Amino acid sequence: MPGPTAGSAGDTSTASAAPADSLTGTAQPGTAQPATDPALADPGTAKARAGDGAHGRTTIAVLGGLVALGPLTTDLYLPGLPAIADDLAVEPAAVQLTLTFSMFGVAAGQLIFGPLSDRFGRRPPLLAGLVVYTLASLVCVIAPNLSVLIAARFVQGAAGAAGLVIGRAVARDRFEGVAMIRFLASITLISGLAPILAPLFGSQLLRVTSWRGTFGALVGLGVLLTLVAFGALRETLPAGARRGGGLASTLRTMGGLLRDVPFLGLLLTSTFAFGALFGYISGSSVVLQHVYHVSPQTYGLLFGLNSVAIVGANQVNGRLLAPRFAVATLMRAGLATMIAAGTFLVLATAVWDLGLVAVCASLFVMMAGLGVVLPNSAARALSLVAPHAAGSASALLGTGNFLCGAVVAPLSSLGGSPSAVLLAVVVLSCSLLAALSYLLLLRPGRRAAEPAVA
């Protein structure tokens, strides 16, 4: 169904210029196309469309909490992975399947909730997802064996994905250009506290309760977020802007997005960059505790320090860099930083054996690079998409990210034992694939000009 382009999201008039793709707003092959993307034009023209002021701040706070549900679900129980292995009498590599299947769940859930939010609005799918999330978390608390825990983690991840995918879609509903990047940065600032505090809180919970207590905390969080979202989050997609049709329409929408080369390039860049992030998340707990013999509490501190890097870089990007530099410049700088950090990490573990400090320093720089790459790739991709397809586009972005995370998660334990070298190779490989995706699919000439963010 034709719809407004990214640059005129609130304008339903028909352009008299060259025909445009109804999903991405980009000119079809053989037609003239503008030199710049209106959604990413001068910062003075990139503005929020509605709902500024107090309601805008409320929306940021609520969505920040919802997006934080993802990292909390992932990170809160990380210090307890060795304890789960001992309690359920399984190998550490087997316990990592709880993380892998959680990632598969998040990927699948975004494919479900993203299109549903395009069709029925943002609120109903979000509230349904939160209720299911709470129930799945309760099953994790009482899981009698690893199989039940893995299944519950899959459902927990799928239901928790509602906040991730719908949060990005709401950003596309309300903002464009630099305003969108700043909105995403504000959400990340709030949700960024989750990976900083979650391992610290999780490690302290282990002092007074078992690993089951960490999932009990997630039950309470699910109840709280359900009540807050029900009372405070308004609908941002009017009925007239919703996409009709069923599964066939959804598949056509996603197929059209995947055929758009710039969107696909940004999707793959984000996907492999996220793979580097989850290579670190999944491997760091076991590697740092088993290879470098740090305590769960020390691991929580180190994990929190690296989380400061990604959150800090994200804020600098959104508030200082995005209004001043082209998105291409920021993306290349972030990817180069990731590759440099990954290369040093491989050398520090496989060649020089420099120890814990060098490993943590490399990972810190890697997280800073990710803090630039992830928000820019997401905002740039969503800016190419018409509002009626924003949920589907957000679903593709999130699904790619978490599928890659699910595949990458167990790699640092290949062979049955933790390996710092494998962890280093995984994050470097993902960084290289992200850079190749960006340089090959968004190289000069793919568009008349790649527009600047500001």
Backbone torsions as a table, in degrees:
resi	resn	phi	psi	omega
1	MET	NA	124.7	179.9
2	PRO	-60.2	147.3	-179.1
3	GLY	-154.8	173.9	-179.4
4	PRO	-62.9	150.1	-179.3
5	THR	-84.3	174.3	-178.8
6	ALA	-61.1	-32.3	-176.9
7	GLY	-82.9	-12.0	-179.6
8	SER	-137.6	54.5	-170.4
9	ALA	-60.4	-27.9	-179.4
10	GLY	-98.2	4.2	-175.9
11	ASP	-105.2	119.7	-178.8
12	THR	-99.6	7.0	178.2
13	SER	-72.3	159.0	-178.9
14	THR	-93.6	129.9	-180.0
15	ALA	-71.9	145.4	178.6
16	SER	-93.0	-4.2	-178.4
17	ALA	-81.8	-158.4	-177.5
18	ALA	-61.5	148.4	179.3
19	PRO	-60.9	142.3	-176.4
20	ALA	-119.3	153.4	175.2
21	ASP	-66.9	129.8	-174.8
22	SER	-72.1	-11.6	179.7
23	LEU	-98.0	-43.3	-173.2
24	THR	-108.1	-10.7	-179.5
25	GLY	72.7	13.9	-178.7
26	THR	-100.6	148.5	-177.3
27	ALA	-66.6	145.4	178.4
28	GLN	-73.8	158.7	179.7
29	PRO	-56.8	138.0	177.8
30	GLY	88.5	0.3	179.0
31	THR	-113.7	160.4	176.9
32	ALA	-70.5	149.9	177.7
33	GLN	-138.6	150.6	-175.5
34	PRO	-68.2	156.2	-179.0
35	ALA	-75.3	-21.0	-179.9
36	THR	-135.6	158.1	175.2
37	ASP	-88.9	118.8	-176.5
38	PRO	-57.1	-31.9	-178.2
39	ALA	-69.0	-16.6	-177.7
40	LEU	-120.8	32.1	-176.0
41	ALA	-84.7	-151.5	-177.2
42	ASP	-56.1	139.9	-175.9
43	PRO	-60.6	-23.3	177.9
44	GLY	-68.9	-21.9	-180.0
45	THR	-99.5	-12.4	178.5
46	ALA	-85.9	106.8	-172.0
47	LYS	-140.0	159.3	173.8
48	ALA	-69.0	144.0	-177.5
49	ARG	-84.9	-31.6	-176.9
50	ALA	-164.5	162.5	168.8
51	GLY	76.6	31.3	177.1
52	ASP	-74.6	-174.7	175.7
53	GLY	77.0	-145.2	-173.4
54	ALA	-61.4	-41.8	180.0
55	HIS	-65.1	-36.7	177.6
56	GLY	-62.1	-41.2	178.3
57	ARG	-66.5	-37.6	176.8
58	THR	-63.7	-42.4	179.0
59	THR	-61.2	-43.2	179.0
60	ILE	-60.3	-45.3	-177.9
61	ALA	-64.2	-44.4	-178.7
62	VAL	-66.5	-47.1	-179.5
63	LEU	-66.2	-33.4	175.6
64	GLY	-60.1	-43.1	177.4
65	GLY	-65.3	-38.5	-179.8
66	LEU	-68.5	-43.3	178.1
67	VAL	-66.9	-31.4	177.9
68	ALA	-65.7	-19.7	-180.0
69	LEU	-59.4	-35.1	179.3
70	GLY	-61.4	-59.4	179.0
71	PRO	-63.4	-31.2	176.6
72	LEU	-64.8	-43.0	178.5
73	THR	-61.1	-37.5	-178.8
74	THR	-78.6	-45.4	-165.0
75	ASP	-92.6	-25.9	-173.8
76	LEU	-61.7	-35.6	-175.0
77	TYR	-96.0	-1.1	-177.4
78	LEU	-56.7	-44.7	178.8
79	PRO	-61.7	-18.5	-178.6
80	GLY	-94.3	4.3	-179.5
81	LEU	-57.1	-47.2	176.8
82	PRO	-60.5	-37.2	179.8
83	ALA	-66.8	-36.2	177.0
84	ILE	-63.2	-43.4	179.2
85	ALA	-59.6	-43.0	180.0
86	ASP	-68.1	-43.9	-175.4
87	ASP	-67.5	-39.5	-177.9
88	LEU	-94.9	3.1	175.9
89	ALA	56.6	52.1	178.2
90	VAL	-131.6	167.9	179.3
91	GLU	-74.6	150.3	177.0
92	PRO	-55.5	-37.6	179.0
93	ALA	-62.6	-33.9	178.1
94	ALA	-68.9	-37.3	178.9
95	VAL	-64.3	-31.4	178.9
96	GLN	-63.8	-15.6	174.9
97	LEU	-64.8	-24.6	175.8
98	THR	-64.4	-32.8	175.7
99	LEU	-76.3	-42.9	-179.4
100	THR	-59.4	-48.2	-177.5
101	PHE	-72.6	-26.3	172.0
102	SER	-63.2	-41.2	177.9
103	MET	-65.8	-42.0	175.2
104	PHE	-59.0	-40.1	178.5
105	GLY	-63.4	-44.3	178.5
106	VAL	-61.6	-41.4	178.4
107	ALA	-61.7	-48.4	-179.6
108	ALA	-65.8	-39.9	-178.5
109	GLY	-62.9	-36.0	179.4
110	GLN	-68.6	-34.1	175.2
111	LEU	-65.5	-26.1	178.8
112	ILE	-85.1	-54.2	-171.4
113	PHE	-75.6	-30.1	178.4
114	GLY	-61.0	-58.1	176.9
115	PRO	-61.1	-36.5	177.6
116	LEU	-61.0	-36.9	179.9
117	SER	-71.8	-26.9	174.1
118	ASP	-70.5	-30.6	-175.1
119	ARG	-91.2	-41.5	-172.9
120	PHE	-110.0	2.2	-175.1
121	GLY	95.4	170.9	-173.0
122	ARG	-82.3	-36.4	-172.3
123	ARG	-68.4	-52.2	-173.7
124	PRO	-58.7	-47.6	178.5
125	PRO	-63.7	-35.4	-179.5
126	LEU	-63.1	-47.7	-178.4
127	LEU	-65.5	-39.2	177.3
128	ALA	-62.3	-42.4	179.0
129	GLY	-61.5	-39.6	-179.2
130	LEU	-66.5	-37.9	178.2
131	VAL	-64.3	-46.9	179.6
132	VAL	-63.6	-38.8	178.0
133	TYR	-57.6	-45.2	-178.4
134	THR	-62.3	-42.7	179.6
135	LEU	-66.0	-41.2	178.9
136	ALA	-64.8	-37.2	177.6
137	SER	-63.3	-36.3	177.7
138	LEU	-64.6	-38.6	177.0
139	VAL	-63.9	-37.1	176.8
140	CYS	-59.4	-37.3	-179.2
141	VAL	-62.1	-39.3	-172.6
142	ILE	-104.1	9.2	-176.9
143	ALA	-56.9	124.5	-177.6
144	PRO	-83.0	-17.5	-178.4
145	ASN	-152.6	175.3	-175.3
146	LEU	-66.6	-35.4	-178.8
147	SER	-61.5	-45.4	178.4
148	VAL	-65.2	-40.1	179.6
149	LEU	-62.9	-42.8	179.5
150	ILE	-62.9	-44.5	180.0
151	ALA	-62.8	-42.9	179.4
152	ALA	-65.8	-36.5	177.6
153	ARG	-65.2	-36.1	177.0
154	PHE	-61.4	-48.6	-179.9
155	VAL	-65.9	-40.1	178.8
156	GLN	-59.5	-45.2	178.8
157	GLY	-64.8	-42.8	-179.4
158	ALA	-62.5	-43.9	-178.9
159	ALA	-71.7	-39.3	178.9
160	GLY	-66.6	-19.6	179.5
161	ALA	-64.2	-20.1	-179.3
162	ALA	-56.3	-43.6	180.0
163	GLY	-64.9	-39.0	-179.2
164	LEU	-65.1	-53.3	-172.8
165	VAL	-72.4	-39.2	-178.2
166	ILE	-74.3	-30.6	175.5
167	GLY	-59.9	-44.4	177.8
168	ARG	-67.4	-37.5	179.4
169	ALA	-65.2	-38.6	177.1
170	VAL	-62.6	-38.8	176.5
171	ALA	-59.7	-41.3	178.5
172	ARG	-69.8	-32.5	177.8
173	ASP	-62.8	-39.3	-166.2
174	ARG	-104.6	-21.3	-170.9
175	PHE	-135.7	165.1	174.2
176	GLU	-147.1	159.3	174.3
177	GLY	58.8	-137.2	-179.1
178	VAL	-61.0	-35.1	178.9
179	ALA	-60.0	-37.4	178.8
180	MET	-67.0	-43.2	179.5
181	ILE	-62.0	-40.8	179.5
182	ARG	-66.7	-39.4	177.0
183	PHE	-61.6	-46.8	177.9
184	LEU	-62.5	-36.3	178.3
185	ALA	-66.1	-37.9	178.3
186	SER	-65.4	-42.1	176.5
187	ILE	-62.1	-42.3	-178.6
188	THR	-65.8	-34.9	178.3
189	LEU	-59.7	-41.8	179.1
190	ILE	-72.3	-51.8	-177.8
191	SER	-68.8	-22.3	179.4
192	GLY	-66.5	-21.3	174.8
193	LEU	-65.8	-24.4	-177.2
194	ALA	-62.1	-54.1	179.5
195	PRO	-67.4	-20.7	177.0
196	ILE	-75.9	-44.7	-174.0
197	LEU	-89.9	-27.7	-173.3
198	ALA	-59.2	-51.4	178.8
199	PRO	-63.4	-35.4	177.5
200	LEU	-63.6	-47.2	179.4
201	PHE	-66.0	-41.5	179.6
202	GLY	-62.6	-41.3	179.9
203	SER	-67.9	-33.9	176.8
204	GLN	-72.6	-35.0	175.5
205	LEU	-59.6	-35.9	-179.0
206	LEU	-65.9	-16.8	175.9
207	ARG	-72.4	-28.6	-173.0
208	VAL	-117.6	-9.9	-179.1
209	THR	-149.3	177.6	177.4
210	SER	-89.6	-178.5	177.1
211	TRP	-60.5	-24.8	177.9
212	ARG	-65.2	-30.0	177.6
213	GLY	-64.1	-30.6	177.8
214	THR	-66.1	-36.6	176.4
215	PHE	-73.0	-29.3	173.2
216	GLY	-61.5	-37.4	176.2
217	ALA	-63.1	-35.8	178.3
218	LEU	-69.1	-31.6	173.8
219	VAL	-60.3	-48.5	178.9
220	GLY	-61.1	-40.0	179.0
221	LEU	-64.8	-40.0	178.4
222	GLY	-61.1	-43.2	177.6
223	VAL	-61.6	-45.9	-178.3
224	LEU	-61.7	-46.7	-177.9
225	LEU	-67.1	-34.7	176.9
226	THR	-61.1	-45.4	-179.5
227	LEU	-66.5	-43.0	-178.5
228	VAL	-65.9	-45.7	-179.8
229	ALA	-63.0	-39.9	179.6
230	PHE	-61.8	-39.0	-175.4
231	GLY	-87.8	-26.9	-168.7
232	ALA	-115.8	-21.8	-173.5
233	LEU	-92.9	121.5	178.6
234	ARG	-91.1	164.4	176.1
235	GLU	-74.4	134.0	-179.7
236	THR	-112.3	-5.5	178.7
237	LEU	-115.1	102.6	-178.7
238	PRO	-60.4	156.2	-177.5
239	ALA	-58.4	-37.1	-178.4
240	GLY	-69.0	-17.9	-178.8
241	ALA	-97.4	0.7	-175.6
242	ARG	-81.1	151.3	-178.4
243	ARG	-87.8	129.2	177.2
244	GLY	-87.2	-178.5	178.2
245	GLY	92.6	170.5	-177.9
246	GLY	-109.0	-140.0	-176.2
247	LEU	-61.6	-40.0	-179.0
248	ALA	-60.8	-42.0	178.3
249	SER	-64.1	-40.8	178.4
250	THR	-61.7	-44.5	-179.9
251	LEU	-64.8	-38.3	177.2
252	ARG	-63.6	-41.8	178.9
253	THR	-60.6	-49.0	-178.7
254	MET	-67.0	-37.6	177.3
255	GLY	-61.9	-41.8	177.2
256	GLY	-62.5	-39.6	177.7
257	LEU	-64.7	-42.8	-178.3
258	LEU	-69.4	-22.0	177.1
259	ARG	-82.7	-13.0	177.3
260	ASP	-80.8	112.5	-170.3
261	VAL	-61.0	-46.6	178.7
262	PRO	-60.7	-42.6	178.0
263	PHE	-62.1	-43.8	179.6
264	LEU	-61.8	-40.8	178.7
265	GLY	-61.4	-43.8	178.4
266	LEU	-68.3	-35.9	176.1
267	LEU	-60.8	-48.3	-179.5
268	LEU	-67.6	-37.2	177.2
269	THR	-60.6	-48.4	178.2
270	SER	-62.8	-39.9	-177.8
271	THR	-61.4	-50.0	-177.0
272	PHE	-73.3	-31.8	175.0
273	ALA	-64.0	-40.3	177.2
274	PHE	-66.0	-32.5	174.7
275	GLY	-60.0	-40.0	176.5
276	ALA	-62.8	-40.6	179.3
277	LEU	-62.0	-45.6	-176.9
278	PHE	-79.8	-21.6	168.4
279	GLY	-60.3	-41.2	176.7
280	TYR	-69.1	-47.0	-176.3
281	ILE	-61.3	-46.4	-175.0
282	SER	-73.1	-34.8	-175.3
283	GLY	-89.9	-23.9	-171.4
284	SER	-66.0	-38.3	-177.2
285	SER	-59.9	-51.6	-177.1
286	VAL	-72.3	-41.1	-177.8
287	VAL	-65.2	-48.6	-177.2
288	LEU	-67.7	-35.3	-177.9
289	GLN	-83.0	-35.0	-176.5
290	HIS	-94.6	-35.7	-178.3
291	VAL	-86.7	-45.4	-177.4
292	TYR	-102.3	-0.1	168.9
293	HIS	59.8	40.4	173.4
294	VAL	-86.7	155.7	179.0
295	SER	-77.8	163.0	175.1
296	PRO	-56.4	-36.1	179.7
297	GLN	-68.5	-42.9	177.6
298	THR	-65.1	-39.1	176.4
299	TYR	-59.3	-42.8	178.6
300	GLY	-59.2	-40.1	178.2
301	LEU	-65.5	-44.5	-179.3
302	LEU	-65.5	-41.3	178.4
303	PHE	-63.2	-42.8	178.0
304	GLY	-62.8	-37.7	178.5
305	LEU	-62.8	-43.8	178.1
306	ASN	-67.9	-29.8	175.8
307	SER	-67.9	-32.9	174.8
308	VAL	-59.1	-37.3	-178.9
309	ALA	-62.9	-48.0	-176.8
310	ILE	-70.6	-38.1	178.3
311	VAL	-69.4	-42.7	179.6
312	GLY	-63.3	-44.8	178.5
313	ALA	-63.6	-37.3	178.1
314	ASN	-61.9	-42.5	-179.6
315	GLN	-69.3	-41.2	176.6
316	VAL	-61.6	-41.4	178.7
317	ASN	-61.6	-49.5	-174.7
318	GLY	-70.9	-34.3	-171.8
319	ARG	-100.7	-27.0	-175.9
320	LEU	-116.1	-42.5	-172.2
321	LEU	-86.2	-44.5	-175.0
322	ALA	-58.3	-37.4	178.7
323	PRO	-73.4	-9.9	-171.7
324	ARG	-115.3	-23.4	-173.1
325	PHE	-125.2	152.6	176.2
326	ALA	-65.9	148.7	178.9
327	VAL	-60.1	-34.9	179.4
328	ALA	-62.1	-39.9	179.4
329	THR	-64.3	-45.2	-178.9
330	LEU	-66.8	-41.2	179.4
331	MET	-62.9	-45.9	-178.5
332	ARG	-65.9	-38.3	178.2
333	ALA	-64.6	-43.5	179.4
334	GLY	-64.6	-42.5	179.5
335	LEU	-66.7	-39.3	177.7
336	ALA	-63.4	-38.3	177.6
337	THR	-63.3	-43.3	178.8
338	MET	-61.6	-44.5	-178.9
339	ILE	-65.3	-42.3	179.5
340	ALA	-62.7	-43.9	-180.0
341	ALA	-66.1	-41.5	179.0
342	GLY	-64.8	-39.0	178.2
343	THR	-63.4	-45.2	179.1
344	PHE	-64.5	-36.6	179.6
345	LEU	-63.9	-41.6	177.0
346	VAL	-62.1	-45.5	179.7
347	LEU	-64.3	-39.8	-177.0
348	ALA	-68.2	-25.8	-178.3
349	THR	-101.2	-37.3	-173.5
350	ALA	-94.6	-26.2	-173.2
351	VAL	-113.7	-53.1	-171.5
352	TRP	-96.8	-20.5	-178.3
353	ASP	51.8	60.4	-173.9
354	LEU	-83.1	-9.2	173.6
355	GLY	92.2	-170.9	-169.8
356	LEU	-63.0	-42.5	-175.3
357	VAL	-62.2	-44.1	-179.9
358	ALA	-65.5	-39.2	178.7
359	VAL	-62.9	-47.4	-178.5
360	CYS	-66.2	-37.6	178.2
361	ALA	-64.5	-41.8	178.5
362	SER	-63.2	-43.7	-179.9
363	LEU	-66.3	-34.0	177.6
364	PHE	-61.6	-47.1	178.8
365	VAL	-65.7	-39.4	176.8
366	MET	-58.0	-44.7	179.7
367	MET	-64.9	-35.4	177.4
368	ALA	-63.9	-41.8	176.4
369	GLY	-61.8	-41.2	177.6
370	LEU	-63.1	-33.6	178.7
371	GLY	-64.1	-18.4	174.8
372	VAL	-95.2	-42.4	-174.0
373	VAL	-69.6	-47.6	-172.7
374	LEU	-63.6	-49.0	-179.2
375	PRO	-68.1	-37.1	-179.8
376	ASN	-67.4	-41.2	179.7
377	SER	-66.1	-40.7	179.8
378	ALA	-67.1	-47.9	-178.3
379	ALA	-64.4	-40.9	179.9
380	ARG	-64.3	-43.5	-180.0
381	ALA	-64.9	-44.1	-179.0
382	LEU	-67.6	-28.6	178.7
383	SER	-69.2	-18.0	177.9
384	LEU	-85.6	-3.1	-167.8
385	VAL	-112.6	137.3	175.0
386	ALA	-68.5	151.6	-175.7
387	PRO	-56.6	-37.3	-176.4
388	HIS	-69.7	-10.4	177.4
389	ALA	-112.6	8.3	-174.4
390	ALA	-64.1	-39.4	179.1
391	GLY	-64.3	-41.4	178.9
392	SER	-66.7	-40.7	178.2
393	ALA	-64.6	-43.5	177.3
394	SER	-61.7	-37.9	178.5
395	ALA	-63.9	-42.6	178.9
396	LEU	-64.0	-42.4	178.0
397	LEU	-60.4	-49.4	-178.2
398	GLY	-67.9	-38.4	-179.9
399	THR	-64.6	-45.2	176.8
400	GLY	-58.5	-44.6	-179.7
401	ASN	-58.1	-51.1	-172.2
402	PHE	-80.9	-25.3	171.1
403	LEU	-64.4	-43.8	177.3
404	CYS	-63.3	-41.0	177.7
405	GLY	-61.8	-38.7	179.8
406	ALA	-66.5	-38.6	178.9
407	VAL	-70.2	-39.3	-175.5
408	VAL	-75.4	-32.2	-170.3
409	ALA	-48.5	-46.9	-176.0
410	PRO	-85.2	-0.8	-170.6
411	LEU	-67.8	-30.9	-178.0
412	SER	-72.2	-6.0	177.3
413	SER	-115.8	18.8	176.1
414	LEU	-58.7	139.0	-177.5
415	GLY	91.2	-4.4	174.7
416	GLY	91.4	-6.4	-179.8
417	SER	-133.3	146.2	-179.5
418	PRO	-63.9	146.6	-178.6
419	SER	-144.2	120.4	176.1
420	ALA	-65.9	-32.5	179.4
421	VAL	-66.0	-44.4	177.9
422	LEU	-62.0	-41.4	176.7
423	LEU	-57.9	-45.3	-179.5
424	ALA	-64.4	-43.0	-179.9
425	VAL	-64.3	-39.3	-179.3
426	VAL	-62.9	-49.5	-176.3
427	VAL	-69.1	-34.8	177.2
428	LEU	-68.5	-42.6	179.9
429	SER	-60.6	-44.5	179.3
430	CYS	-64.9	-37.9	178.4
431	SER	-63.5	-42.6	179.2
432	LEU	-64.8	-41.4	179.1
433	LEU	-65.7	-37.2	176.6
434	ALA	-62.7	-44.9	-179.7
435	ALA	-64.5	-42.6	179.1
436	LEU	-62.8	-41.2	179.2
437	SER	-61.0	-42.7	-178.4
438	TYR	-69.6	-47.5	-175.1
439	LEU	-68.6	-34.7	-176.9
440	LEU	-81.2	-39.5	-173.9
441	LEU	-94.8	-16.4	175.6
442	LEU	-120.3	28.5	179.6
443	ARG	-68.8	157.9	177.8
444	PRO	-54.7	135.3	-179.0
445	GLY	107.9	-22.2	176.1
446	ARG	-65.8	-32.9	173.1
447	ARG	-127.0	166.7	175.7
448	ALA	-58.6	-36.2	174.1
449	ALA	-163.1	140.7	175.1
450	GLU	-83.5	115.3	-172.6
451	PRO	-68.9	153.3	176.0
452	ALA	-79.3	154.5	173.0
453	VAL	-67.6	-36.0	-179.2
454	ALA	-121.0	NA	NA
